[in-house]
Amino acid sequence: MKILVCVSHVPDTTSKINFTDNDTAFDTNGVTFIINPNDEFGLTRAVWFKEKQGASVDVITVGDASVEPTMRKCLAIGADKAIRVNAKPTDSYSVAQHIAEVAKKENYDLIIAGRESIDYNGGMVAGMVAALLDINFVNTCVGLEVAENVATAEREMDGGKQTIEVTLPLVIGGQKGLVEESDLKIPNMRGIMMARKKPLTVVEPTNIEEQTASVRFSKPVAKGAVKLVDAGNIDELIELLHKEAKVI
């Protein structure tokens, strides 16, 4: 089985976010970048298929040279090969097209992407890749087994979970549940040394017309001060809810 894992290079959630150029660009100064958590769950599951079923695992991302430390970490975790499409990831559509162009040439059986990235939270790339390749797609995937040419996938849905069988090739939008946080692999020294010898291929992008453009970024409005009301002062609480909060 040949697996491709789509990886995003995203800011750590503990990083302080700022914008530059009149709020039109993200300020990367002092920001720590990590593997997108949903993608890391998918990568860990892919490495499990490698260890248990002899699958080969490639990872792919769209970005400039600054993303390569994240790709090397993926190799240290257990991926066999990394592919970097040398383009700026401007929107979900262009990212999906870049990934699909690579995938068309490699004939992957399984493409694992995160349900969404934690920076833009668009949640669109995995579905777009499946549509561009015209292959099966399962989103919000929390469980996956593969036997021969059939995958059994479990996905979250309103009110519960759904288990379905689908033939390969397949794209999934994965999340926590594919593996648990305790299953995530921390690269050891041997993995880090081996990652240096594994191929990291840079692919020049095809000419893709961008469909959207970011005009401006802004932070959420700061929350106002909290008013504390004594537990026994119900009249004051009711008055505040009525006159200030205007909820009653």
C-alpha positions as CSV (number, residue, x, y, z in Angstrom):
1,M,0.0,0.0,0.0
2,K,1.3,3.4,-1.0
3,I,0.3,6.2,1.4
4,L,0.6,10.0,1.1
5,V,0.2,12.1,4.2
6,C,-0.6,15.9,3.7
7,V,1.1,18.0,6.4
8,S,0.7,21.6,7.3
9,H,3.4,23.8,9.0
10,V,1.4,25.7,11.6
11,P,2.1,28.0,14.5
12,D,2.2,26.4,18.0
13,T,-1.0,27.4,19.8
14,T,1.0,28.9,22.6
15,S,2.6,31.5,20.2
16,K,1.6,35.1,20.4
17,I,0.1,36.1,17.1
18,N,0.7,39.4,15.4
19,F,0.3,40.8,11.9
20,T,2.5,43.1,9.8
21,D,2.2,45.3,6.6
22,N,-0.9,47.0,7.8
23,D,-2.4,43.8,9.0
24,T,-2.1,42.1,5.6
25,A,0.6,39.5,6.5
26,F,1.3,37.1,9.4
27,D,4.3,38.0,11.5
28,T,6.5,34.9,11.9
29,N,9.0,36.6,14.2
30,G,9.4,34.6,17.5
31,V,6.8,32.1,16.4
32,T,7.4,28.3,16.9
33,F,6.0,26.1,14.2
34,I,4.9,22.5,14.5
35,I,3.2,19.7,12.6
36,N,-0.5,20.4,12.4
37,P,-2.0,18.2,15.1
38,N,-4.7,16.6,12.9
39,D,-2.0,15.8,10.4
40,E,0.3,14.3,13.1
41,F,-2.5,11.9,14.1
42,G,-2.8,10.9,10.4
43,L,1.0,10.5,10.0
44,T,1.2,8.3,13.1
45,R,-1.6,6.1,11.7
46,A,0.3,5.9,8.4
47,V,3.5,4.8,10.2
48,W,1.4,2.1,11.9
49,F,0.3,0.8,8.5
50,K,4.0,0.8,7.5
51,E,5.0,-1.2,10.6
52,K,2.1,-3.7,10.5
53,Q,1.4,-4.0,6.8
54,G,4.6,-2.9,5.0
55,A,3.1,0.2,3.5
56,S,5.3,3.0,2.1
57,V,4.7,6.5,3.5
58,D,5.4,9.8,1.8
59,V,4.6,13.2,3.3
60,I,3.8,16.3,1.3
61,T,3.5,20.0,2.1
62,V,3.2,23.3,0.2
63,G,5.6,26.0,1.3
64,D,9.0,27.5,1.0
65,A,12.3,26.3,2.6
66,S,11.2,27.4,6.1
67,V,8.9,24.4,6.3
68,E,11.7,21.8,5.9
69,P,12.4,21.4,9.7
70,T,8.7,20.2,10.0
71,M,9.2,17.8,7.1
72,R,12.4,16.4,8.6
73,K,10.5,15.8,11.8
74,C,7.9,13.8,9.8
75,L,10.8,11.7,8.4
76,A,12.2,11.2,11.9
77,I,8.7,10.0,13.0
78,G,8.8,7.3,10.3
79,A,7.9,8.6,6.9
80,D,10.0,7.3,4.0
81,K,10.1,10.4,1.8
82,A,9.1,14.0,2.0
83,I,7.9,16.2,-0.9
84,R,7.8,20.0,-0.7
85,V,5.9,21.9,-3.4
86,N,7.8,25.1,-3.7
87,A,4.9,27.5,-3.5
88,K,3.3,29.9,-1.0
89,P,0.1,28.3,0.4
90,T,-2.2,31.1,-0.3
91,D,-5.6,29.4,-0.1
92,S,-7.2,25.9,0.2
93,Y,-7.9,25.6,-3.5
94,S,-4.3,26.2,-4.6
95,V,-2.9,23.9,-1.9
96,A,-5.3,21.1,-2.9
97,Q,-4.4,21.5,-6.6
98,H,-0.6,21.4,-5.9
99,I,-1.1,18.2,-3.8
100,A,-3.4,16.7,-6.4
101,E,-0.9,17.3,-9.2
102,V,1.8,15.4,-7.3
103,A,-0.6,12.6,-6.3
104,K,-1.7,12.1,-9.9
105,K,1.8,11.1,-10.9
106,E,2.4,8.7,-8.0
107,N,-0.9,6.7,-7.9
108,Y,-1.3,6.6,-4.1
109,D,-3.7,4.1,-2.6
110,L,-4.5,6.2,0.5
111,I,-4.1,9.9,1.0
112,I,-4.4,11.0,4.7
113,A,-5.0,14.7,5.4
114,G,-6.0,16.4,8.6
115,R,-9.7,17.4,8.9
116,E,-8.5,21.0,9.3
117,S,-5.4,23.0,10.2
118,I,-5.2,24.9,13.4
119,D,-4.1,28.2,11.7
120,Y,-6.9,28.9,9.2
121,N,-9.4,26.1,10.2
122,G,-10.7,26.0,6.7
123,G,-11.4,22.2,6.6
124,M,-11.5,22.2,2.8
125,V,-8.2,20.8,1.5
126,A,-8.9,17.0,2.0
127,G,-12.3,17.2,0.2
128,M,-10.9,19.3,-2.6
129,V,-8.0,16.8,-3.2
130,A,-10.5,13.9,-3.4
131,A,-12.7,15.9,-5.9
132,L,-9.7,16.8,-8.1
133,L,-8.5,13.2,-8.2
134,D,-12.1,11.9,-8.5
135,I,-11.7,9.3,-5.7
136,N,-13.5,8.3,-2.6
137,F,-13.5,10.7,0.5
138,V,-14.3,10.2,4.2
139,N,-14.1,13.2,6.5
140,T,-14.0,13.6,10.3
141,C,-12.4,10.1,10.3
142,V,-11.6,8.7,13.7
143,G,-10.8,5.1,12.8
144,L,-9.3,3.4,9.8
145,E,-8.3,-0.2,8.9
146,V,-7.3,-1.4,5.5
147,A,-7.5,-5.0,4.2
148,E,-6.4,-5.6,0.6
149,N,-8.4,-3.1,-1.5
150,V,-11.1,-2.2,1.1
151,A,-10.9,0.4,3.9
152,T,-13.1,0.3,6.9
153,A,-13.5,3.9,8.2
154,E,-15.2,5.2,11.3
155,R,-16.3,8.8,11.2
156,E,-17.9,11.2,13.6
157,M,-21.3,12.5,12.8
158,D,-24.1,14.4,14.6
159,G,-25.3,12.2,17.4
160,G,-22.7,9.4,17.1
161,K,-20.4,7.6,14.7
162,Q,-20.7,5.9,11.4
163,T,-18.7,2.9,10.1
164,I,-18.4,2.5,6.4
165,E,-16.6,0.3,3.9
166,V,-15.0,2.0,0.9
167,T,-12.7,0.8,-1.9
168,L,-9.3,2.3,-2.5
169,P,-8.0,4.7,-3.6
170,L,-9.3,6.9,-0.8
171,V,-8.7,10.3,0.8
172,I,-9.6,10.8,4.4
173,G,-9.8,14.0,6.6
174,G,-8.5,12.6,9.9
175,Q,-8.5,13.8,13.4
176,K,-7.9,12.6,17.0
177,G,-9.2,9.1,17.2
178,L,-7.2,7.8,14.3
179,V,-4.7,7.5,17.1
180,E,-4.7,9.0,20.6
181,E,-2.3,11.6,21.8
182,S,-0.5,8.9,23.9
183,D,0.2,7.1,20.6
184,L,2.1,10.0,19.0
185,K,5.7,9.3,18.2
186,I,8.5,11.5,19.6
187,P,11.5,11.2,17.3
188,N,14.4,9.5,19.0
189,M,18.1,10.1,18.1
190,R,18.2,7.1,15.7
191,G,15.1,8.5,13.9
192,I,16.6,12.0,13.7
193,M,19.9,10.6,12.2
194,M,18.0,8.5,9.7
195,A,15.8,11.4,8.7
196,R,18.9,13.2,7.5
197,K,19.5,10.5,4.9
198,K,16.0,10.2,3.7
199,P,15.0,12.1,0.5
200,L,13.3,15.5,0.7
201,T,12.3,16.3,-2.8
202,V,11.4,19.9,-3.9
203,V,8.9,20.1,-6.7
204,E,8.3,23.3,-8.6
205,P,4.6,24.2,-8.8
206,T,2.4,24.1,-11.8
207,N,0.8,27.3,-13.0
208,I,-2.4,27.5,-10.9
209,E,-4.7,30.5,-10.8
210,E,-5.5,31.5,-7.3
211,Q,-9.2,31.9,-6.5
212,T,-9.0,34.0,-3.3
213,A,-6.8,36.5,-1.6
214,S,-6.5,37.6,2.0
215,V,-7.3,41.3,2.3
216,R,-6.8,41.9,6.0
217,F,-6.3,40.0,9.3
218,S,-7.6,41.1,12.7
219,K,-7.5,39.8,16.2
220,P,-10.7,39.1,18.2
221,V,-12.0,42.1,20.1
222,A,-10.7,42.1,23.7
223,K,-13.2,41.0,26.2
224,G,-14.5,43.5,28.7
225,A,-14.0,43.4,32.4
226,V,-15.9,40.8,34.4
227,K,-18.4,42.0,37.1
228,L,-18.6,39.8,40.1
229,V,-21.8,39.6,42.0
230,D,-22.2,38.2,45.5
231,A,-23.9,34.9,45.5
232,G,-26.7,36.2,47.8
233,N,-27.4,39.4,45.8
234,I,-29.9,38.1,43.3
235,D,-31.6,41.5,42.8
236,E,-28.3,43.0,41.5
237,L,-27.7,40.0,39.2
238,I,-31.1,40.4,37.7
239,E,-30.7,44.1,37.2
240,L,-27.3,43.6,35.5
241,L,-28.7,40.9,33.2
242,H,-31.6,43.1,32.3
243,K,-30.0,46.6,31.9
244,E,-26.4,45.8,30.8
245,A,-26.3,42.3,29.3
246,K,-29.9,42.8,27.9
247,V,-30.6,39.0,28.0
248,I,-33.7,39.2,30.1
